Amino acid sequence: MDFNQTVSFFRDLTDPDIEEIKTISTLKYCSKDELVFAEGDDADSFYIIDKGQVSIFYNNNGIDKELCVLNEIDYFGEMAIYNLDKRSASVKATEDSVLLQIEKTDFLAFVDKHPRLSEKINKNLAIRNEELILRESLIDMTGLSGKRLHVSIKGDPSLRESAFVRERYVSVVDKVMDKLQPNLEELLFNRCVYRLFINFNSGEIRTASVFDPFIEEIHTSDKLIEPAYIDRHFPKISYDEKACMIKSIYQFISSDNHCGQLPVQWKNIIGKSHDNWQPIPVDEITSVMNQLGKLRSIESFYLRNFSISMILDAIRMQFNCDGTHIVSAEDYQQFLKDNLVES
């Protein structure tokens, strides 16, 4: 490879700088499909591709997903070094390749002497950190764009093992569900509530209001079937008006000086999520709420608690077995088909 003709990592370096790179690096030869490093490894080196090509990929629930393919002059391995973290993805050669491998202390010392190179790496690092944050987030941050979401989080194995021997009983919520469900929909559609959580075992129902978004209020299910109680605790506001309030709150947060002090990747994430946000359509919420009774009566399993929000397209469910299911409204329908047996 002719360093003098490159337009990537070496663009801002002089010939003596390039010679220094050669001096502090060692050549690493990789055969096709050979792993350079694996996700979770300690970060000890930075790499520049001298010849060949590599694939960067990560494991997503047992399935390898490719992030990108890098070619000659491209570089990788800086994220874990700068973040003082373990490798966030794996890298393998997709063809016979030669890499320039630079030990991390030598790499950091070299970059420290070249401000323009440091600026370029930091810009690229912000982009890669943004991608990593979004990839690691269980729930998409932009509301409705999180379609086809279904995340299962496993919990205490002892709960799963004893699920079949624990007796099912009629909860306080079950006894009032016919009256409670339309009132819960009223809270989401015509009152100040933007998020609610139902605990079927205890009868506890937690709500969050657009008028006090940092506080969760706790109510009992027997109180929420009373119209007078609803009127006292939940001011009226239309669904569209709530959506406008939420957008205004997002705009205020984005314009705050403290938000301006955030790292670049977080400014980008917050800007995109706030700009793109849309509430969940009312008919999708109705469809979800109409199935709560059925989810309480799945054979051998039953719903223990449930939460829904107009802000995030992510319905959270816990059953009598271990763990949690988080699904989008779209995947919620498929979840029902997979788990409900029509009588």
C-alpha positions as CSV (number, residue, x, y, z in Angstrom):
1,M,0.0,0.0,0.0
2,D,1.3,3.4,-0.9
3,F,0.8,5.7,2.2
4,N,1.4,8.8,0.1
5,Q,-1.8,8.2,-1.9
6,T,-4.2,7.5,0.9
7,V,-7.2,9.7,1.7
8,S,-8.3,8.3,5.1
9,F,-6.4,7.9,8.3
10,F,-3.1,9.3,6.9
11,R,-4.6,12.3,5.0
12,D,-3.4,14.9,7.6
13,L,0.0,13.3,8.2
14,T,3.4,14.2,6.9
15,D,5.8,11.7,5.5
16,P,7.8,11.7,8.8
17,D,4.5,11.1,10.7
18,I,3.8,8.1,8.4
19,E,7.3,6.7,9.0
20,E,6.7,7.0,12.7
21,I,3.5,5.0,12.3
22,K,5.5,2.3,10.6
23,T,8.0,2.4,13.4
24,I,5.5,2.0,16.3
25,S,3.3,-0.6,14.5
26,T,3.7,-4.3,13.9
27,L,2.3,-6.3,11.0
28,K,-0.5,-8.7,11.8
29,Y,-1.4,-11.2,9.1
30,C,-4.9,-12.6,9.0
31,S,-6.3,-15.4,6.9
32,K,-9.8,-15.2,5.5
33,D,-12.4,-15.6,8.2
34,E,-9.8,-15.3,11.0
35,L,-11.0,-13.4,14.1
36,V,-8.9,-10.2,14.9
37,F,-10.6,-9.8,18.2
38,A,-14.0,-10.8,19.8
39,E,-16.7,-8.8,21.4
40,G,-15.9,-8.5,25.1
41,D,-12.1,-8.8,24.7
42,D,-9.9,-6.3,26.5
43,A,-8.7,-3.5,24.3
44,D,-5.0,-3.6,23.8
45,S,-4.4,-2.3,20.2
46,F,-5.5,0.0,17.4
47,Y,-5.6,-1.3,13.8
48,I,-5.2,0.2,10.4
49,I,-5.9,-2.0,7.3
50,D,-2.8,-2.2,5.2
51,K,-4.2,-4.8,2.7
52,G,-7.4,-6.7,2.6
53,Q,-10.9,-6.3,4.2
54,V,-12.5,-6.9,7.5
55,S,-16.1,-7.2,8.8
56,I,-17.3,-5.7,12.1
57,F,-20.2,-7.5,13.6
58,Y,-21.9,-8.1,17.0
59,N,-24.0,-10.8,18.6
60,N,-27.7,-10.1,18.9
61,N,-29.5,-12.9,20.8
62,G,-27.3,-15.5,19.4
63,I,-27.3,-14.2,15.8
64,D,-24.3,-12.3,14.3
65,K,-25.2,-9.0,12.8
66,E,-22.8,-7.1,10.6
67,L,-22.3,-3.4,11.3
68,C,-20.0,-2.6,8.4
69,V,-17.2,-3.7,6.1
70,L,-13.8,-1.9,6.2
71,N,-11.2,-1.8,3.5
72,E,-7.6,-0.6,3.0
73,I,-6.7,2.6,4.9
74,D,-9.7,2.3,7.2
75,Y,-9.1,1.9,10.9
76,F,-10.8,0.3,13.8
77,G,-10.3,-0.6,17.5
78,E,-10.3,3.0,18.8
79,M,-13.7,2.9,20.6
80,A,-12.7,0.6,23.5
81,I,-9.4,2.4,23.9
82,Y,-11.0,5.8,24.2
83,N,-14.0,4.6,26.2
84,L,-11.8,2.5,28.6
85,D,-14.1,-0.4,27.8
86,K,-14.0,-3.9,26.4
87,R,-14.5,-4.5,22.7
88,S,-18.1,-3.7,21.8
89,A,-18.0,-5.8,18.6
90,S,-16.1,-8.5,16.9
91,V,-13.8,-8.1,13.8
92,K,-12.8,-10.8,11.3
93,A,-11.0,-10.8,8.0
94,T,-13.2,-11.4,5.0
95,E,-10.2,-12.1,2.9
96,D,-6.5,-12.6,3.5
97,S,-5.4,-9.3,5.1
98,V,-2.5,-7.4,6.6
99,L,-3.1,-5.0,9.5
100,L,-0.9,-2.4,11.1
101,Q,-1.3,-3.1,14.8
102,I,-0.4,-0.3,17.3
103,E,-0.3,-0.9,21.0
104,K,-2.8,1.4,22.7
105,T,-0.3,3.5,24.7
106,D,1.8,4.2,21.6
107,F,-1.4,5.0,19.6
108,L,-2.7,7.5,22.3
109,A,0.7,9.2,22.5
110,F,0.9,9.5,18.7
111,V,-2.6,11.0,18.4
112,D,-1.9,13.4,21.2
113,K,0.8,15.0,19.1
114,H,-1.5,15.4,16.1
115,P,-4.5,17.6,16.9
116,R,-6.1,17.4,13.5
117,L,-5.9,13.6,13.6
118,S,-7.3,13.6,17.1
119,E,-10.2,15.8,16.0
120,K,-11.0,13.5,13.1
121,I,-10.9,10.4,15.3
122,N,-13.1,12.0,17.9
123,K,-15.7,12.9,15.3
124,N,-15.8,9.4,14.1
125,L,-15.8,8.1,17.7
126,A,-19.0,10.2,18.4
127,I,-20.7,8.6,15.4
128,R,-19.7,5.1,16.5
129,N,-20.7,5.8,20.2
130,E,-24.1,7.0,19.0
131,E,-24.6,3.7,17.0
132,L,-23.5,1.7,20.1
133,I,-25.8,3.5,22.5
134,L,-28.8,2.9,20.1
135,R,-27.8,-0.7,19.5
136,E,-27.5,-1.4,23.3
137,S,-30.8,0.2,24.1
138,L,-33.6,-2.3,24.5
139,I,-36.2,0.1,23.3
140,D,-35.9,2.4,20.3
141,M,-35.7,6.0,21.5
142,T,-37.8,7.5,18.7
143,G,-41.3,6.2,19.6
144,L,-43.0,4.7,16.6
145,S,-39.8,3.8,14.7
146,G,-39.2,0.8,17.0
147,K,-41.4,-1.5,15.0
148,R,-40.9,-5.3,15.1
149,L,-39.7,-5.1,18.7
150,H,-39.8,-8.2,20.9
151,V,-37.3,-8.4,23.7
152,S,-37.3,-11.2,26.3
153,I,-35.4,-10.6,29.5
154,K,-34.9,-13.7,31.6
155,G,-35.2,-13.5,35.4
156,D,-35.1,-15.8,38.4
157,P,-34.9,-19.4,37.1
158,S,-36.7,-20.6,40.3
159,L,-39.9,-18.7,39.2
160,R,-39.8,-20.5,35.8
161,E,-39.3,-23.9,37.5
162,S,-42.2,-23.4,39.9
163,A,-44.6,-21.7,37.5
164,F,-46.7,-24.9,36.9
165,V,-47.2,-25.6,40.6
166,R,-48.2,-22.2,41.8
167,E,-52.0,-21.9,42.1
168,R,-53.8,-19.4,39.9
169,Y,-56.2,-17.1,41.7
170,V,-58.6,-14.3,40.9
171,S,-56.9,-11.0,41.7
172,V,-58.5,-7.8,42.8
173,V,-58.0,-6.4,39.3
174,D,-59.7,-9.4,37.7
175,K,-62.8,-8.7,39.8
176,V,-63.2,-5.2,38.5
177,M,-61.6,-5.5,35.0
178,D,-64.9,-4.9,33.2
179,K,-65.3,-1.5,34.8
180,L,-61.6,-0.8,35.1
181,Q,-60.5,-1.2,31.4
182,P,-62.7,1.6,29.9
183,N,-61.5,3.9,32.7
184,L,-57.8,3.1,32.0
185,E,-58.5,3.9,28.3
186,E,-60.1,7.2,29.4
187,L,-57.0,8.1,31.4
188,L,-54.8,7.6,28.3
189,F,-57.1,9.1,25.7
190,N,-58.8,12.0,27.5
191,R,-57.0,12.6,30.7
192,C,-53.5,13.7,31.7
193,V,-52.0,10.2,32.0
194,Y,-49.3,9.3,29.4
195,R,-48.1,6.0,31.0
196,L,-49.7,3.5,33.3
197,F,-48.6,0.3,35.0
198,I,-51.0,-2.5,36.3
199,N,-50.0,-4.9,39.0
200,F,-52.6,-7.7,38.8
201,N,-51.5,-9.4,42.0
202,S,-51.6,-6.4,44.3
203,G,-54.2,-4.2,42.6
204,E,-51.7,-1.4,42.4
205,I,-51.9,0.9,39.4
206,R,-49.2,3.5,38.8
207,T,-49.8,6.5,36.5
208,A,-47.6,9.3,35.1
209,S,-49.1,12.6,34.2
210,V,-47.9,15.2,31.6
211,F,-48.5,17.9,34.2
212,D,-46.0,16.3,36.6
213,P,-43.9,14.0,34.3
214,F,-41.2,13.1,36.9
215,I,-43.6,11.7,39.5
216,E,-45.5,8.3,39.4
217,E,-48.7,8.3,41.3
218,I,-50.0,5.1,42.9
219,H,-53.7,4.2,42.9
220,T,-55.7,1.1,43.8
221,S,-57.8,-0.6,41.2
222,D,-61.0,-0.3,43.2
223,K,-60.7,3.5,43.3
224,L,-60.1,3.8,39.5
225,I,-63.5,2.3,38.8
226,E,-65.2,5.4,40.4
227,P,-66.0,8.3,38.0
228,A,-65.7,10.8,40.8
229,Y,-62.2,9.6,41.8
230,I,-61.1,9.9,38.1
231,D,-62.4,13.5,37.9
232,R,-60.6,14.5,41.2
233,H,-57.2,13.0,40.3
234,F,-56.9,13.2,36.5
235,P,-57.5,16.6,34.8
236,K,-59.0,16.4,31.3
237,I,-56.8,16.9,28.2
238,S,-57.2,15.5,24.8
239,Y,-54.8,12.9,23.3
240,D,-53.6,15.4,20.7
241,E,-53.1,18.2,23.3
242,K,-51.0,15.8,25.4
243,A,-48.9,15.0,22.3
244,C,-48.3,18.7,21.8
245,M,-47.3,19.1,25.5
246,I,-44.8,16.2,25.2
247,K,-43.3,17.8,22.1
248,S,-43.0,21.1,23.9
249,I,-41.2,19.5,26.8
250,Y,-38.8,17.8,24.4
251,Q,-38.1,21.1,22.7
252,F,-37.4,22.8,26.1
253,I,-35.0,20.0,27.1
254,S,-33.2,20.2,23.8
255,S,-32.7,24.0,24.1
256,D,-31.5,23.9,27.7
257,N,-27.9,24.8,28.4
258,H,-27.2,21.6,30.2
259,C,-28.3,19.6,27.1
260,G,-25.8,21.7,25.1
261,Q,-23.0,20.4,27.3
262,L,-23.7,16.7,26.5
263,P,-21.3,14.7,24.4
264,V,-21.9,14.9,20.7
265,Q,-23.4,11.4,20.4
266,W,-26.0,12.2,23.0
267,K,-26.9,15.5,21.4
268,N,-27.5,13.6,18.1
269,I,-29.6,10.9,19.8
270,I,-31.8,13.4,21.8
271,G,-32.2,15.6,18.7
272,K,-33.3,12.7,16.5
273,S,-35.6,11.2,19.1
274,H,-37.3,14.5,19.9
275,D,-37.6,15.7,16.3
276,N,-39.1,12.3,15.1
277,W,-41.3,11.5,18.1
278,Q,-45.0,10.7,17.4
279,P,-47.5,9.3,19.9
280,I,-48.8,5.7,19.5
281,P,-52.1,5.7,17.5
282,V,-55.1,5.5,19.7
283,D,-56.4,2.4,17.9
284,E,-53.2,0.5,18.7
285,I,-53.7,1.2,22.4
286,T,-57.3,0.1,22.2
287,S,-56.2,-3.1,20.5
288,V,-53.7,-3.8,23.3
289,M,-56.0,-3.0,26.2
290,N,-58.8,-5.3,24.8
291,Q,-56.6,-8.3,25.1
292,L,-55.6,-7.9,28.8
293,G,-58.3,-10.4,30.0
294,K,-57.0,-13.1,27.6
295,L,-53.4,-12.6,28.7
296,R,-54.6,-13.3,32.3
297,S,-55.9,-16.7,31.2
298,I,-53.2,-18.2,29.0
299,E,-53.0,-21.9,29.8
300,S,-50.3,-22.6,32.5
301,F,-49.2,-19.0,32.4
302,Y,-50.9,-15.7,33.3
303,L,-50.1,-12.0,33.2
304,R,-48.8,-10.6,36.5
305,N,-48.1,-7.0,35.5
306,F,-48.3,-4.8,32.5
307,S,-47.4,-1.3,31.4
308,I,-48.1,0.9,28.4
309,S,-47.2,4.4,27.3
310,M,-48.3,6.8,24.6
311,I,-44.6,7.9,24.3
312,L,-42.8,4.6,23.5
313,D,-44.1,1.9,21.2
314,A,-43.1,-0.7,23.8
315,I,-45.6,-2.8,25.8
316,R,-44.1,-4.4,28.9
317,M,-45.5,-7.6,30.2
318,Q,-44.5,-10.0,33.1
319,F,-46.0,-13.4,33.5
320,N,-46.0,-15.9,36.4
321,C,-42.9,-17.4,34.9
322,D,-39.5,-15.6,35.0
323,G,-38.5,-12.6,33.1
324,T,-40.2,-9.8,31.1
325,H,-41.5,-9.4,27.5
326,I,-41.3,-6.0,25.8
327,V,-43.1,-5.9,22.5
328,S,-44.1,-3.2,20.0
329,A,-47.8,-2.8,19.2
330,E,-47.1,-4.5,15.8
331,D,-45.4,-7.5,17.4
332,Y,-48.0,-7.6,20.2
333,Q,-50.5,-9.0,17.8
334,Q,-48.1,-11.7,16.7
335,F,-47.3,-12.4,20.4
336,L,-51.0,-13.0,21.0
337,K,-51.3,-15.4,18.0
338,D,-48.3,-17.3,19.3
339,N,-49.5,-17.6,22.9
340,L,-53.3,-17.4,23.0
341,V,-55.3,-20.5,22.2
342,E,-58.8,-19.6,21.1
343,S,-61.5,-21.4,22.8
